[in-house]
């Protein structure tokens, strides 16, 4: 069995070369060796994402559509109702220097928790992982495109709300790459590698 010397730089050219090799060596071992290579090429194109916000920052959305970001502590107000205190830093949360007031829980549409940005990154990583585990499944690609499109729309809506983080997180480049693979010759080549389950 030869070593696979695939030097092309773009995904489609790499997959085309892999398909050519498989036509020369049409056996299960060759296909098994090519599967991880294809997943690696997909990983190069569809990279992990991260948000610049500190990991403990939370975000809540009030019923009037504003977003409150910061470090929250759940408390019980003087009248016995639940609420949240919001601090500017994690240090202030741990050692408050002043009373910051209480935001009543009833005023929140979405209580403080992971931000929209962080949840979007988590959902993207889960879909990316499914695609990397099954690069030969068309459904994995279709679902990945759909999720990226959804996340992009959600972020656009999110950024229009008062208090939203304006971090330049995007998912349209990854969606476009996956869409290009599905609609071009790249998909026939991927499918021809026989690396699906």
C-alpha positions in Angstrom: 0.0 0.0 0.0 1.6 3.3 -1.0 1.7 6.4 1.3 -0.8 8.9 0.1 1.2 12.0 -1.0 -1.6 14.6 -1.4 0.0 18.0 -1.7 -2.9 20.1 -3.1 -3.9 23.0 -0.9 -7.6 23.4 -1.5 -10.2 20.9 -0.3 -11.7 20.1 -3.7 -8.3 19.3 -5.3 -7.3 17.2 -2.3 -10.5 15.2 -2.4 -10.1 14.7 -6.2 -6.6 13.4 -5.7 -7.8 11.0 -2.9 -10.5 9.7 -5.2 -8.0 9.1 -7.9 -5.8 7.2 -5.5 -8.8 5.1 -4.4 -9.6 4.3 -8.1 -6.0 3.0 -8.4 -6.2 1.0 -5.1 -9.9 0.1 -4.6 -9.8 -1.7 -1.3 -11.1 -1.2 2.2 -7.7 -0.4 3.6 -7.2 2.6 1.3 -10.7 3.9 2.1 -10.1 3.5 5.8 -6.8 5.5 5.5 -8.5 8.2 3.5 -11.4 8.8 5.9 -9.2 10.5 8.6 -7.4 12.5 5.9 -10.7 13.9 4.6 -11.8 14.8 8.2 -8.5 16.6 8.7 -9.0 18.6 5.5 -12.5 19.5 6.6 -11.1 20.6 9.9 -8.7 22.9 8.2 -11.5 24.6 6.3 -14.0 24.6 9.2 -12.0 25.8 12.1 -13.0 26.0 15.8 -14.5 29.3 16.9 -14.2 31.2 20.2 -15.6 34.2 21.7 -13.4 36.9 23.3 -15.6 37.4 26.3 -14.3 36.1 29.6 -15.7 32.6 30.4 -17.7 33.6 33.4 -19.6 36.5 31.8 -23.3 35.9 31.7 -26.1 37.6 29.8 -29.7 38.1 30.5 -32.5 39.6 28.4 -35.1 41.8 29.9 -38.7 41.8 28.8 -38.2 45.1 27.1 -35.6 43.5 24.8 -32.4 44.9 26.4 -29.4 42.7 27.1 -27.6 42.9 30.5 -24.1 41.4 30.5 -21.9 41.0 33.5 -21.3 38.8 36.5 -24.6 37.9 38.2 -25.5 36.6 41.6 -29.0 35.3 42.3 -30.5 36.9 45.4 -33.7 37.3 47.3 -34.9 40.9 47.5 -36.2 42.5 50.7 -39.8 41.7 49.7 -38.9 38.0 49.3 -39.0 38.1 45.5 -36.1 36.6 43.5 -33.7 38.8 41.7 -30.1 39.3 40.4 -27.3 41.6 41.3 -25.0 42.4 38.4 -21.4 43.3 38.8 -18.9 44.7 36.3 -16.1 42.2 37.1 -15.6 38.8 38.6 -13.6 40.4 41.4 -16.6 42.6 42.3 -18.8 39.6 42.3 -16.6 37.8 44.8 -15.9 40.9 46.9 -18.5 43.6 46.3 -17.3 47.1 47.1 -20.8 48.7 46.8 -24.4 47.8 46.5 -25.3 47.5 42.9 -29.1 47.2 43.3 -31.2 44.2 42.4 -32.8 43.4 39.0 -36.1 41.6 39.7 -36.3 38.1 38.2 -39.8 39.0 36.9 -38.2 41.6 34.6 -36.2 39.0 32.6 -37.4 37.3 29.5 -34.3 35.1 29.6 -32.5 35.0 33.0 -28.8 35.4 33.3 -26.8 32.5 31.8 -24.4 31.8 29.0 -24.4 34.5 26.4 -25.9 34.2 22.9 -22.3 34.3 21.6 -21.1 31.5 23.8 -24.2 29.3 23.0 -23.7 29.9 19.3 -20.1 28.8 19.5 -21.1 25.7 21.5 -23.8 24.8 18.9 -21.3 25.4 16.1 -18.7 23.1 17.7 -21.2 20.3 18.2 -22.2 20.5 14.5 -18.6 20.7 13.4 -17.7 17.6 15.5 -20.6 15.7 13.9 -19.3 16.7 10.5 -15.7 15.7 11.3 -16.9 12.3 12.6 -19.0 11.7 9.5 -17.5 13.6 6.5 -18.9 11.1 4.1 -22.5 11.6 5.2 -24.3 14.1 3.1 -26.8 14.7 6.0 -23.9 15.9 8.2 -23.0 18.6 5.6 -26.6 19.6 5.1 -27.2 20.0 8.8 -24.0 21.9 9.2 -25.0 24.4 6.5 -28.4 24.8 8.1 -27.0 25.4 11.5 -24.5 28.0 10.3 -27.2 29.8 8.4 -29.4 29.8 11.5 -26.6 31.0 13.8 -25.7 33.8 11.4 -29.3 35.0 11.4 -29.6 34.7 15.1 -26.4 36.8 15.6 -27.6 39.5 13.2 -30.9 39.8 15.2 -29.0 39.7 18.5 -26.6 42.5 17.5 -29.6 44.8 16.9 -30.7 44.6 20.6 -29.5 47.2 23.1 -26.6 46.0 25.2 -25.5 43.2 22.7 -21.9 42.4 22.4 -20.6 43.5 19.0 -17.9 40.9 18.7 -17.3 40.0 15.0 -18.3 36.4 15.3 -19.6 35.0 12.0 -20.6 31.6 10.6 -21.3 32.5 6.9 -17.8 31.6 5.6 -18.1 28.0 7.0 -21.7 27.7 5.6 -20.4 28.9 2.2 -17.6 26.4 2.1 -19.9 23.5 3.0 -22.5 24.7 0.5 -19.8 24.8 -2.2 -18.7 21.3 -1.4 -22.3 20.0 -1.6 -23.1 21.7 -4.8 -19.9 21.1 -6.7 -17.8 18.2 -7.9 -16.3 18.0 -4.4 -19.3 16.2 -3.0 -19.2 13.5 -5.7 -15.6 12.9 -4.9 -16.2 12.8 -1.1 -19.1 10.4 -1.7 -17.0 8.3 -4.0 -14.4 7.7 -1.3 -16.9 5.5 0.6 -16.0 7.0 4.0 -19.6 7.3 5.3 -21.1 5.0 7.8 
